[in-house]
């Protein structure tokens, strides 16, 4: 179970930093677009640093179990399927260029 807990923890770190990453980019979109070089040279290391800070702050709780009922996998499976369905549908009309801004 430890590898699954670690994978889940890392996925949570990535998803939890997305709003902060968005807030770094979008309020100053004009500034980032005006740069002659790719802004991702600054933004991606900043995002990685956000994840590392969050990881250091939450590392001691990464093996904490909030609940352990097997029947809870039924609604979890439904949510996973719904999420994958949304990603598949969004990917049909949403390019990588749009995702990157």
C-alpha positions in Angstrom: 0.0 0.0 0.0 2.9 2.4 0.6 3.6 2.9 -3.1 -0.1 3.7 -3.8 -0.1 6.1 -0.9 3.0 7.9 -2.3 1.5 8.1 -5.8 -1.7 9.5 -4.4 0.2 12.0 -2.3 2.2 13.2 -5.3 -0.9 13.5 -7.4 -2.5 15.6 -4.7 0.6 17.8 -4.6 0.4 18.4 -8.3 -3.4 19.2 -8.3 -3.1 21.3 -5.1 -0.5 23.6 -6.7 -2.5 24.3 -9.9 -4.5 27.2 -8.5 -1.3 28.9 -7.2 0.3 28.3 -10.6 -2.8 29.8 -12.3 -2.6 32.9 -10.0 1.1 33.4 -10.9 0.3 33.4 -14.6 -3.1 34.9 -15.3 -3.1 38.2 -13.4 0.0 39.1 -15.3 -0.6 37.4 -18.6 0.3 40.5 -20.6 3.6 40.7 -18.9 4.4 37.0 -19.5 3.4 37.3 -23.2 5.6 40.4 -23.7 8.8 38.4 -22.7 11.0 37.6 -25.7 12.0 34.2 -24.1 9.6 31.5 -23.0 8.1 32.4 -19.6 8.1 28.7 -18.7 11.8 29.0 -18.0 10.7 30.9 -14.8 7.2 29.5 -14.3 7.9 25.8 -14.4 10.7 25.9 -11.8 8.4 28.1 -9.7 5.7 25.5 -9.9 8.1 22.7 -9.0 9.2 24.8 -6.0 5.6 25.2 -4.9 5.1 21.5 -5.1 8.3 20.9 -3.1 7.3 23.4 -0.4 3.8 21.8 -0.2 5.5 18.3 -0.1 7.8 19.3 2.8 4.8 20.7 4.7 2.7 17.6 4.2 5.2 14.7 4.2 4.6 13.6 7.7 0.9 13.1 7.0 1.3 11.2 3.6 0.7 7.8 5.2 -2.3 9.0 7.3 -5.5 7.1 6.5 -8.7 9.1 6.8 -10.9 6.1 6.2 -10.4 2.5 5.2 -13.8 1.1 4.2 -13.6 -1.1 1.1 -17.1 -0.3 0.0 -16.0 3.3 -0.5 -14.2 2.2 -3.7 -17.6 2.0 -5.4 -18.3 5.7 -5.3 -14.6 6.4 -5.9 -14.7 4.3 -9.0 -17.7 6.2 -10.3 -15.8 9.5 -9.6 -12.7 8.2 -11.4 -14.7 7.2 -14.4 -16.5 10.6 -14.5 -13.1 12.4 -14.3 -11.6 10.3 -17.1 -14.7 10.9 -19.2 -14.4 14.6 -18.7 -10.7 14.6 -19.6 -11.4 12.6 -22.8 -14.3 14.9 -23.9 -12.2 18.0 -23.1 -9.3 16.6 -25.1 -11.3 16.4 -28.3 -11.6 20.2 -28.7 -8.9 21.5 -26.4 -5.4 21.6 -27.8 -2.0 21.6 -25.9 -1.5 25.1 -27.2 -4.7 26.2 -25.5 -3.7 24.5 -22.3 -0.3 26.2 -22.3 -1.9 29.6 -22.8 
